[in-house]
Amino acid sequence: MFKTPLRKLVILVLDQLKQGRGPLVMKSIGGTMLVVFASTLYVVTNIQKRSSEVGVVNPTDEVLMAQRLLEAAFMGTYGYTILSRDF
């Protein structure tokens, strides 16, 4: 917007405050994604186990399984994209 000395000073101060926090944020996001991904896989394996024990697939379980698999696929794709980027 406007190039004023005060604006430049504020930007420099903000840059100094944010310096070095990127890895911490990425570790937090990665840890959260890992926990949610593990939970999703746990639910999917429980649904599969329940279906194999009963022998008949419940329609509700089928919908939940599709939703969880889609969620896991999106998280996996997002995780791969984050890891393959060069920061």
C-alpha positions as CSV (number, residue, x, y, z in Angstrom):
1,M,0.0,0.0,0.0
2,F,1.9,3.0,1.3
3,K,5.6,2.9,1.7
4,T,6.1,4.7,5.0
5,P,9.0,4.4,7.5
6,L,6.6,3.2,10.1
7,R,5.2,0.4,7.9
8,K,8.7,-0.7,7.1
9,L,9.6,-0.8,10.8
10,V,6.4,-2.8,11.6
11,I,7.2,-5.3,8.9
12,L,10.8,-5.7,10.1
13,V,9.6,-6.3,13.7
14,L,7.0,-8.8,12.6
15,D,9.6,-10.7,10.5
16,Q,11.9,-10.9,13.5
17,L,9.1,-12.2,15.7
18,K,8.2,-14.9,13.2
19,Q,11.8,-15.9,12.6
20,G,12.4,-19.6,13.3
21,R,8.8,-20.6,14.0
22,G,8.1,-22.3,10.7
23,P,9.5,-25.7,11.7
24,L,7.5,-25.7,14.9
25,V,4.3,-25.0,13.1
26,M,5.0,-27.7,10.5
27,K,5.8,-30.2,13.2
28,S,2.5,-29.4,14.9
29,I,0.5,-29.7,11.7
30,G,2.3,-32.9,10.8
31,G,1.7,-34.4,14.2
32,T,-2.0,-33.5,14.1
33,M,-2.3,-35.0,10.6
34,L,-0.6,-38.2,11.7
35,V,-2.9,-38.6,14.7
36,V,-6.0,-38.0,12.6
37,F,-4.7,-40.3,9.9
38,A,-4.0,-43.1,12.4
39,S,-7.5,-42.7,13.9
40,T,-9.0,-42.9,10.4
41,L,-7.1,-46.1,9.7
42,Y,-8.1,-47.6,13.0
43,V,-11.8,-46.9,12.3
44,V,-11.5,-48.4,8.9
45,T,-9.9,-51.6,10.2
46,N,-12.6,-51.9,12.9
47,I,-15.4,-51.6,10.3
48,Q,-13.7,-54.2,8.1
49,K,-13.3,-56.6,11.1
50,R,-16.9,-56.1,12.1
51,S,-18.0,-56.8,8.5
52,S,-15.9,-59.9,8.2
53,E,-17.2,-61.3,11.5
54,V,-20.9,-60.8,10.6
55,G,-20.5,-61.7,7.0
56,V,-22.9,-59.0,5.8
57,V,-22.0,-55.4,5.2
58,N,-24.2,-52.9,7.0
59,P,-25.2,-50.0,4.7
60,T,-24.3,-47.5,7.4
61,D,-20.9,-49.1,7.8
62,E,-20.5,-49.0,4.0
63,V,-21.1,-45.2,4.0
64,L,-18.8,-44.7,7.0
65,M,-16.1,-46.7,5.3
66,A,-16.3,-44.7,2.1
67,Q,-16.2,-41.5,4.0
68,R,-13.1,-42.6,6.0
69,L,-11.3,-43.9,3.0
70,L,-11.9,-40.6,1.2
71,E,-10.7,-38.7,4.2
72,A,-7.5,-40.9,4.4
73,A,-6.9,-40.4,0.7
74,F,-7.1,-36.6,1.0
75,M,-4.9,-36.6,4.0
76,G,-2.3,-38.8,2.3
77,T,-2.3,-36.6,-0.8
78,Y,-2.0,-33.5,1.3
79,G,0.8,-35.0,3.3
80,Y,2.7,-36.0,0.2
81,T,2.2,-32.6,-1.3
82,I,3.6,-30.9,1.8
83,L,6.6,-33.2,2.0
84,S,7.4,-32.9,-1.7
85,R,7.4,-29.0,-1.6
86,D,10.7,-27.2,-1.3
87,F,10.5,-24.5,1.4
